[in-house]
Amino acid sequence: MDEPANRCLLARFAGPDVPDWLRRWLDAGLAGVVLFAGNITDGQQCRSLVRQLRSHNPEAIVAVDEEGGIVTRLEARTGSSYPGNAALGAVDDVQLTRLVAGGIGAMLARDGITLNFAPVADVAINPGNPVIGVRSFGADPDQVAAHTTAFVTGVQAHRVAACAKHFPGHGRTGEDSHLTLPSMPVSLADMTATDLVPFRAAISAGVKAVMTAHVSFPAVDAGPATLSRRWLTDVLRGDFGFGGVIVTDALDMAGVGDPEAGAVTALNAGADLLCLPADRLSQRRVADSVAAAARSGALGRDRLAQAAARVRALASWSRARDASRGAPPEAPGSAGLAAGVEAARRALRIEGIGAPLPHPPYVIDAGGRMNPQLQDRAVSLLDMVRERMPGTDGVKLDEPGAASLDRWLHAAAGRPLVLAVRDAHQRHWQRELLRRVLAARPDAVVVGTGTDYDRPLAGAVYVGTLGASRVSLAAAADLLAGAGQRQAGRAEAARHPGGPAVQ
């Protein structure tokens, strides 16, 4: 296959070992790979894996989604040491966000990662959004822009390229582009005043990459933005002046349609780097489609060479940190880790709790439910409370368990009851669980591990974490156990008594 086409592709593979087919592809000039949780067992293994990849292509880009919060690859087995964007936006301290992002950047640099698919720059316009939620800094475009800038600055201080996503915005959708093509009836003028504000800010801050959204905005262009020359070339390149790498979201998501045709269309539209489908056969088909289009002229050679040159420039920028080959790997600084703990604690929304729980509780934990589309592997509040309060008992729920509720309530008799939920405003079974538990135990402590839109559904005693990362759940568990308890809730509780309205 022609080398210019290779240099525009990011492959995926399963497991912790580099397969032979990928080694050969890297030898042929493949741009790089995207690592997921299944590729990483620990930091030492990750560093060894990256070294193997680069032994076949020294310029290989190694990318991950390390957003903090519920989306983590390097810490998928333990939960993230850093809260997600919703918690950072709630605290609204841009210096703290910069420190948190710096901690993430240092962790990635230590393990040899080139490109981080973060921050999420989407404005949380739609409370019913099924895929953004706590991954957004908030609903105010200027606030999201300020924290997006801080995050970009913090990550890139460690020569790890940040990638603002999902351009031109996924925050107002009510559907998940992993599963379908969302279509939003909104004008470019309205988007310029809202959705696009954080992306302009990221570009002004020098962000090295921007990831596209598989979302259609018919008032601007009919198809998904990923495949739209109007969005990528006219708006992002022309109007916004972005000169970095445009990366597509994964081409096997339903929102893009046929990945083979979509790959060629995306490159012609102005994309530079394609996130290939997950399975090897689909990756090969996409690669062959791009090569065939280049040979036939359906994909211009100049366009392909331009894209490859941008990818090479990104790789060279990141590899500048490796100039001192003998230097020890960079470790996440204590300032970044401490900032993560501080942000998680300051983000807590605390209502109706003036003292720690008097006894080990019974915990009904439906607050760590995995999202398979995001590879969300949040740790358990139940386990966190058990660590701090021996004698704690409880149950973890991924799915409706109403048939066993009477048994759980019986087990909780005579002891404090904690009910953790996550975005119950979007899930009927969790709303029903809340209703039945509070009818039987109005004294139950409700812990919301998703957005603030669950607050109106809860009772008088509420703790909101704005995310299910390890550090955010630990902050809630510390509060319940009395370790480092904060007597006053975060400022949002005072500014917005009763929480946002459910829509």
C-alpha positions as CSV (number, residue, x, y, z in Angstrom):
1,M,0.0,0.0,0.0
2,D,1.2,3.5,-0.8
3,E,3.0,5.0,2.2
4,P,1.1,8.4,2.2
5,A,-2.1,6.4,2.8
6,N,-0.5,4.5,5.7
7,R,0.5,7.8,7.3
8,C,-3.1,8.8,7.7
9,L,-4.3,5.8,9.6
10,L,-4.6,4.9,13.3
11,A,-5.0,1.2,13.9
12,R,-6.4,-0.8,16.9
13,F,-5.7,-4.3,18.2
14,A,-6.8,-6.6,20.9
15,G,-4.9,-7.6,24.0
16,P,-1.6,-6.5,25.7
17,D,0.8,-7.8,23.0
18,V,1.6,-6.4,19.6
19,P,0.4,-8.8,16.9
20,D,2.7,-9.6,14.0
21,W,0.3,-8.1,11.4
22,L,0.5,-4.7,13.2
23,R,4.3,-4.9,13.4
24,R,4.5,-5.4,9.6
25,W,2.1,-2.5,9.1
26,L,4.1,-0.2,11.3
27,D,7.2,-1.3,9.3
28,A,5.3,-0.1,6.2
29,G,4.8,3.4,7.7
30,L,1.5,3.1,9.6
31,A,0.8,6.4,11.4
32,G,0.2,4.8,14.7
33,V,-2.3,3.1,17.0
34,V,-5.0,3.9,19.5
35,L,-4.7,2.1,22.8
36,F,-7.7,1.0,24.8
37,A,-8.1,-0.4,28.3
38,G,-7.7,-4.0,27.0
39,N,-4.2,-3.2,25.7
40,I,-2.9,-2.0,29.1
41,T,-2.3,-3.9,32.3
42,D,-0.1,-1.4,34.1
43,G,2.3,1.4,33.6
44,Q,5.4,-0.8,33.1
45,Q,3.6,-3.0,30.5
46,C,2.3,0.1,28.7
47,R,5.8,1.6,28.5
48,S,7.1,-1.7,27.1
49,L,4.3,-1.9,24.6
50,V,4.9,1.6,23.3
51,R,8.6,0.9,23.0
52,Q,7.8,-2.2,20.8
53,L,5.5,-0.1,18.6
54,R,8.1,2.5,18.1
55,S,10.8,0.0,17.4
56,H,8.9,-0.6,14.1
57,N,8.1,3.0,13.4
58,P,10.0,5.6,15.5
59,E,7.4,8.3,14.4
60,A,4.4,6.2,15.4
61,I,1.7,8.1,17.1
62,V,0.3,6.4,20.2
63,A,-3.1,7.8,21.2
64,V,-5.5,7.2,24.1
65,D,-8.7,8.6,25.5
66,E,-7.6,9.8,28.9
67,E,-10.2,12.4,29.8
68,G,-10.1,11.8,33.5
69,G,-13.4,11.0,35.2
70,I,-15.3,8.0,33.8
71,V,-13.2,7.7,30.6
72,T,-9.7,6.4,31.4
73,R,-7.5,3.9,29.6
74,L,-4.3,3.9,31.7
75,E,-6.3,3.6,35.0
76,A,-9.2,1.6,33.8
77,R,-8.6,-1.2,36.3
78,T,-8.5,1.1,39.3
79,G,-10.6,4.1,38.2
80,S,-9.1,7.5,37.4
81,S,-7.0,9.5,39.9
82,Y,-8.6,12.6,38.4
83,P,-12.2,13.9,38.4
84,G,-13.9,14.4,35.1
85,N,-14.9,17.7,33.4
86,A,-18.2,18.1,35.1
87,A,-16.5,18.2,38.5
88,L,-13.8,20.6,37.3
89,G,-16.4,22.9,35.8
90,A,-18.5,22.8,39.0
91,V,-15.4,23.9,41.0
92,D,-14.7,26.5,38.3
93,D,-11.1,27.0,39.2
94,V,-9.1,27.1,35.9
95,Q,-5.8,26.9,37.7
96,L,-7.0,23.6,39.3
97,T,-8.1,22.3,35.9
98,R,-4.7,23.1,34.5
99,L,-3.0,21.2,37.4
100,V,-5.3,18.2,36.9
101,A,-4.6,18.2,33.1
102,G,-0.9,18.6,33.9
103,G,-1.1,15.5,36.1
104,I,-2.7,13.6,33.2
105,G,-0.2,14.9,30.7
106,A,2.7,13.8,32.9
107,M,1.2,10.3,33.3
108,L,0.8,10.0,29.5
109,A,4.3,11.3,28.8
110,R,5.8,8.8,31.3
111,D,4.2,6.0,29.4
112,G,5.2,7.3,25.9
113,I,1.8,8.4,24.8
114,T,1.8,10.9,21.9
115,L,-1.8,12.1,21.6
116,N,-4.6,12.4,24.1
117,F,-8.1,12.4,22.8
118,A,-9.1,15.1,25.4
119,P,-10.5,17.5,26.4
120,V,-14.2,17.1,25.6
121,A,-15.0,20.6,24.5
122,D,-18.7,19.9,24.0
123,V,-21.2,22.3,25.7
124,A,-23.7,20.4,27.8
125,I,-26.8,22.0,26.2
126,N,-29.1,18.9,26.4
127,P,-29.7,17.3,29.8
128,G,-30.9,14.2,28.1
129,N,-27.6,13.7,26.2
130,P,-26.8,9.9,26.6
131,V,-23.0,10.1,25.9
132,I,-21.6,13.5,27.0
133,G,-23.1,14.2,30.4
134,V,-20.4,14.4,33.1
135,R,-17.7,14.5,30.3
136,S,-18.6,18.2,29.7
137,F,-17.3,21.1,31.7
138,G,-20.8,22.5,31.7
139,A,-23.6,24.3,30.0
140,D,-22.1,27.8,29.7
141,P,-20.0,28.2,26.5
142,D,-17.6,30.7,28.0
143,Q,-17.0,28.6,31.1
144,V,-16.4,25.5,28.9
145,A,-14.0,27.5,26.8
146,A,-12.0,28.6,29.8
147,H,-11.6,25.1,31.2
148,T,-10.9,23.7,27.7
149,T,-8.1,26.2,27.4
150,A,-6.7,25.2,30.8
151,F,-6.9,21.5,30.0
152,V,-5.1,21.9,26.7
153,T,-2.4,24.0,28.3
154,G,-1.9,21.5,31.1
155,V,-1.6,18.4,28.9
156,Q,0.6,20.0,26.2
157,A,3.0,21.4,28.8
158,H,4.3,17.8,28.8
159,R,4.6,17.5,25.0
160,V,1.5,15.3,24.8
161,A,-0.8,16.6,22.1
162,A,-4.3,17.5,23.3
163,C,-7.3,16.9,21.0
164,A,-10.4,19.0,21.5
165,K,-13.6,17.0,20.7
166,H,-16.2,16.5,19.3
167,F,-16.2,19.3,16.6
168,P,-18.5,21.1,15.9
169,G,-20.3,19.9,19.0
170,H,-22.0,16.8,20.5
171,G,-23.5,18.5,23.5
172,R,-26.9,19.3,22.2
173,T,-27.7,15.9,20.9
174,G,-30.2,13.5,22.4
175,E,-28.7,10.4,20.7
176,D,-25.4,8.6,20.8
177,S,-23.4,8.7,17.6
178,H,-22.0,5.3,18.5
179,L,-25.4,3.9,17.7
180,T,-27.0,6.3,15.2
181,L,-26.5,9.5,13.3
182,P,-27.8,12.4,15.4
183,S,-29.3,15.3,13.4
184,M,-29.6,18.7,15.0
185,P,-31.8,21.5,13.5
186,V,-29.6,24.4,14.5
187,S,-28.1,27.3,12.5
188,L,-24.5,28.1,12.1
189,A,-25.1,31.4,13.8
190,D,-26.5,29.7,16.9
191,M,-23.7,27.2,17.0
192,T,-21.1,30.0,16.7
193,A,-22.6,31.6,19.8
194,T,-22.6,28.3,21.8
195,D,-21.2,25.0,20.6
196,L,-18.2,26.4,18.7
197,V,-17.0,28.8,21.4
198,P,-14.8,26.2,23.2
199,F,-13.3,25.0,19.9
200,R,-12.2,28.6,19.0
201,A,-10.7,28.9,22.5
202,A,-8.8,25.6,22.1
203,I,-7.4,26.7,18.8
204,S,-6.3,30.0,20.3
205,A,-4.6,28.0,23.0
206,G,-2.6,26.1,20.4
207,V,-4.4,22.7,20.6
208,K,-2.6,20.3,18.3
209,A,-5.5,18.2,17.2
210,V,-9.3,18.4,16.9
211,M,-11.6,15.4,16.7
212,T,-14.7,15.4,14.5
213,A,-18.3,14.5,15.6
214,H,-20.4,12.0,13.7
215,V,-23.4,14.5,14.0
216,S,-25.4,16.1,11.2
217,F,-26.3,19.8,11.2
218,P,-28.6,20.0,8.1
219,A,-28.7,23.8,8.2
220,V,-24.9,23.8,7.5
221,D,-24.4,20.5,5.6
222,A,-26.5,17.4,5.2
223,G,-24.1,14.6,6.3
224,P,-22.1,14.0,9.5
225,A,-19.5,16.7,10.2
226,T,-16.8,14.0,10.0
227,L,-17.5,13.8,6.2
228,S,-18.3,17.4,5.6
229,R,-15.9,19.7,3.6
230,R,-18.0,22.6,4.7
231,W,-17.3,21.9,8.4
232,L,-13.7,20.7,8.2
233,T,-12.2,22.8,5.4
234,D,-14.4,25.9,5.2
235,V,-15.2,26.4,8.9
236,L,-12.4,24.7,10.9
237,R,-9.6,25.4,8.5
238,G,-10.8,28.6,6.8
239,D,-12.9,30.5,9.4
240,F,-11.1,29.3,12.5
241,G,-7.6,29.1,11.1
242,F,-6.8,25.7,12.5
243,G,-3.6,24.3,11.2
244,G,-3.2,21.2,13.3
245,V,-4.3,17.6,12.8
246,I,-8.0,16.9,12.2
247,V,-8.8,13.4,13.6
248,T,-12.0,11.5,12.9
249,D,-13.9,9.8,15.6
250,A,-13.9,6.0,15.2
251,L,-15.1,5.0,11.7
252,D,-17.0,2.0,12.9
253,M,-19.5,4.1,14.8
254,A,-23.0,4.0,13.3
255,G,-23.0,7.8,12.8
256,V,-20.5,7.6,10.0
257,G,-22.2,4.8,8.0
258,D,-20.0,2.7,5.7
259,P,-16.5,3.0,7.1
260,E,-14.8,2.3,3.8
261,A,-16.5,5.0,1.9
262,G,-16.5,7.2,4.9
263,A,-12.7,7.1,5.2
264,V,-12.2,8.4,1.7
265,T,-14.9,11.0,2.1
266,A,-13.4,12.2,5.4
267,L,-10.0,12.6,3.9
268,N,-11.4,14.5,0.9
269,A,-13.3,16.7,3.3
270,G,-10.2,17.7,5.1
271,A,-9.5,15.1,7.8
272,D,-5.8,14.1,8.3
273,L,-5.9,11.1,10.6
274,L,-8.5,8.3,10.6
275,C,-9.4,6.3,13.7
276,L,-9.9,2.8,12.1
277,P,-12.6,0.3,13.1
278,A,-11.8,-2.2,15.9
279,D,-11.5,-5.5,14.0
280,R,-8.5,-6.3,11.8
281,L,-10.6,-7.2,8.7
282,S,-12.5,-3.9,8.7
283,Q,-9.2,-2.0,9.2
284,R,-7.7,-3.8,6.2
285,R,-10.8,-3.0,4.1
286,V,-10.6,0.7,5.0
287,A,-6.9,0.9,4.3
288,D,-7.4,-0.8,0.9
289,S,-10.2,1.6,0.1
290,V,-8.0,4.6,0.8
291,A,-5.2,3.2,-1.2
292,A,-7.5,2.4,-4.1
293,A,-9.0,5.9,-4.0
294,A,-5.5,7.4,-4.1
295,R,-4.6,5.3,-7.1
296,S,-7.8,6.1,-9.0
297,G,-7.7,9.8,-8.3
298,A,-10.9,9.7,-6.2
299,L,-8.6,10.9,-3.4
300,G,-6.2,13.6,-4.5
301,R,-2.5,12.8,-4.0
302,D,-1.9,16.3,-2.9
303,R,-4.6,16.1,-0.2
304,L,-3.2,12.8,1.1
305,A,0.4,14.2,1.2
306,Q,-0.9,17.3,3.0
307,A,-2.6,15.1,5.6
308,A,0.5,12.9,6.0
309,A,2.7,16.0,6.5
310,R,0.5,17.3,9.3
311,V,0.6,13.9,11.0
312,R,4.4,13.8,10.7
313,A,4.6,17.3,12.2
314,L,2.5,16.2,15.2
315,A,4.7,13.2,15.8
316,S,7.9,15.3,15.6
317,W,6.5,17.8,18.1
318,S,5.7,15.1,20.6
319,R,9.0,13.3,20.1
320,A,10.9,16.4,21.0
321,R,10.4,15.5,24.7
322,D,12.4,12.3,24.1
323,A,15.5,14.1,23.0
324,S,17.4,13.0,26.1
325,R,17.1,9.3,25.6
326,G,18.8,8.5,29.0
327,A,16.4,10.6,31.0
328,P,14.2,8.7,33.5
329,P,10.5,8.6,32.6
330,E,8.5,11.5,33.8
331,A,6.2,10.7,36.7
332,P,2.9,12.4,37.5
333,G,3.7,15.2,39.9
334,S,2.3,15.3,43.4
335,A,0.7,18.7,42.5
336,G,-1.4,17.1,39.8
337,L,-2.5,14.2,42.0
338,A,-3.3,16.5,44.9
339,A,-5.2,18.8,42.5
340,G,-7.3,15.8,41.5
341,V,-8.2,15.0,45.1
342,E,-8.9,18.7,45.9
343,A,-11.1,19.1,42.8
344,A,-13.1,15.9,43.6
345,R,-13.8,17.1,47.2
346,R,-14.6,20.7,46.2
347,A,-17.0,19.4,43.5
348,L,-19.2,17.4,46.0
349,R,-22.7,18.7,46.4
350,I,-23.6,18.0,50.0
351,E,-27.1,18.5,51.3
352,G,-28.7,17.3,54.6
353,I,-25.5,15.7,56.0
354,G,-24.0,17.4,59.1
355,A,-22.0,14.5,60.5
356,P,-20.6,11.1,59.3
357,L,-22.7,8.0,59.3
358,P,-23.1,6.7,62.8
359,H,-22.6,3.1,61.9
360,P,-21.5,1.0,58.9
361,P,-24.2,1.3,56.3
362,Y,-26.0,-0.9,53.8
363,V,-25.2,0.3,50.3
364,I,-27.4,-0.3,47.2
365,D,-25.0,0.7,44.6
366,A,-26.4,1.5,41.1
367,G,-24.0,4.4,40.6
368,G,-21.1,2.7,38.8
369,R,-23.1,1.3,35.9
370,M,-20.8,0.8,32.9
371,N,-21.3,2.4,29.6
372,P,-20.0,-0.2,27.0
373,Q,-19.7,2.5,24.3
374,L,-17.2,4.5,26.5
375,Q,-15.6,1.4,28.1
376,D,-16.6,3.0,31.3
377,R,-15.1,0.9,34.1
378,A,-15.8,3.1,37.2
379,V,-15.0,1.7,40.6
380,S,-17.6,0.9,43.2
381,L,-18.8,3.3,45.9
382,L,-19.7,0.2,47.9
383,D,-16.1,-1.0,47.9
384,M,-14.9,2.5,48.8
385,V,-17.2,2.7,51.8
386,R,-16.2,-0.8,52.9
387,E,-12.6,0.2,52.9
388,R,-13.3,3.1,55.3
389,M,-16.1,1.5,57.4
390,P,-15.5,-2.2,58.0
391,G,-18.8,-3.9,58.5
392,T,-20.5,-2.2,55.5
393,D,-22.6,-4.5,53.5
394,G,-24.6,-4.0,50.3
395,V,-25.2,-4.9,46.7
396,K,-24.0,-3.7,43.3
397,L,-26.5,-3.2,40.4
398,D,-25.9,-3.0,36.7
399,E,-29.5,-3.6,35.7
400,P,-32.9,-3.5,37.3
401,G,-33.2,-5.5,40.5
402,A,-36.5,-4.5,41.9
403,A,-37.5,-8.1,42.7
404,S,-34.9,-8.2,45.4
405,L,-35.5,-4.7,46.8
406,D,-37.6,-6.0,49.8
407,R,-34.8,-8.3,50.8
408,W,-32.2,-5.5,50.6
409,L,-34.4,-3.1,52.6
410,H,-34.8,-5.9,55.2
411,A,-31.0,-6.3,55.3
412,A,-30.6,-2.5,55.8
413,A,-33.1,-2.4,58.8
414,G,-31.6,-0.7,61.8
415,R,-28.6,0.8,60.0
416,P,-27.9,3.7,57.6
417,L,-28.9,3.1,54.0
418,V,-27.0,4.6,51.1
419,L,-28.4,4.5,47.6
420,A,-26.1,5.4,44.7
421,V,-27.6,6.2,41.3
422,R,-26.2,7.5,38.1
423,D,-28.2,9.6,35.7
424,A,-31.5,8.3,37.0
425,H,-33.3,11.1,35.1
426,Q,-32.4,9.1,31.9
427,R,-33.0,5.6,33.2
428,H,-36.5,4.5,34.2
429,W,-35.3,1.6,36.3
430,Q,-33.1,3.8,38.4
431,R,-36.0,6.3,38.9
432,E,-38.2,3.5,40.0
433,L,-35.5,2.3,42.4
434,L,-35.2,5.8,43.8
435,R,-38.9,6.1,44.3
436,R,-39.3,2.8,46.1
437,V,-36.3,3.1,48.3
438,L,-37.2,6.6,49.4
439,A,-40.8,5.6,50.0
440,A,-39.6,2.9,52.5
441,R,-36.5,4.8,53.8
442,P,-36.9,8.6,53.4
443,D,-33.7,8.9,55.6
444,A,-31.6,7.2,52.9
445,V,-28.5,9.0,51.7
446,V,-28.8,9.3,47.9
447,V,-25.4,9.5,46.2
448,G,-25.6,10.8,42.6
449,T,-22.6,9.8,40.6
450,G,-23.8,11.4,37.3
451,T,-24.9,14.9,36.4
452,D,-26.8,17.2,38.8
453,Y,-30.1,16.5,37.0
454,D,-30.7,13.6,39.4
455,R,-30.9,16.0,42.4
456,P,-34.6,16.8,42.1
457,L,-35.4,13.1,42.2
458,A,-33.6,12.5,45.5
459,G,-34.7,13.0,49.1
460,A,-33.5,15.4,51.7
461,V,-30.1,13.8,52.1
462,Y,-28.0,14.0,49.0
463,V,-24.4,13.8,47.9
464,G,-23.5,14.5,44.3
465,T,-20.1,13.6,42.9
466,L,-20.4,14.7,39.2
467,G,-18.6,11.6,38.1
468,A,-17.8,8.0,39.0
469,S,-14.0,8.2,38.9
470,R,-12.1,6.6,41.7
471,V,-11.1,10.0,43.2
472,S,-14.7,11.3,43.0
473,L,-16.2,8.2,44.7
474,A,-13.4,8.3,47.3
475,A,-14.4,11.9,48.1
476,A,-18.0,10.7,48.7
477,A,-16.9,7.7,50.8
478,D,-14.6,10.0,52.9
479,L,-17.6,12.2,53.5
480,L,-19.8,9.4,54.6
481,A,-17.1,7.9,56.8
482,G,-16.1,11.3,58.3
483,A,-12.6,11.3,56.7
484,G,-11.9,14.8,55.5
485,Q,-15.5,15.8,55.7
486,R,-16.5,19.2,54.4
487,Q,-19.3,20.7,56.4
488,A,-20.4,23.0,53.6
489,G,-21.5,21.8,50.2
490,R,-19.9,23.1,47.1
491,A,-20.9,26.5,45.8
492,E,-23.4,25.1,43.3
493,A,-25.7,24.0,46.1
494,A,-26.0,27.6,47.3
495,R,-26.2,29.1,43.8
496,H,-28.7,26.6,42.6
497,P,-30.9,25.3,45.5
498,G,-32.9,22.4,44.4
499,G,-30.7,21.7,41.4
500,P,-31.5,22.1,37.7
501,A,-34.9,21.2,36.4
502,V,-35.2,17.8,34.8
503,Q,-36.2,18.1,31.1
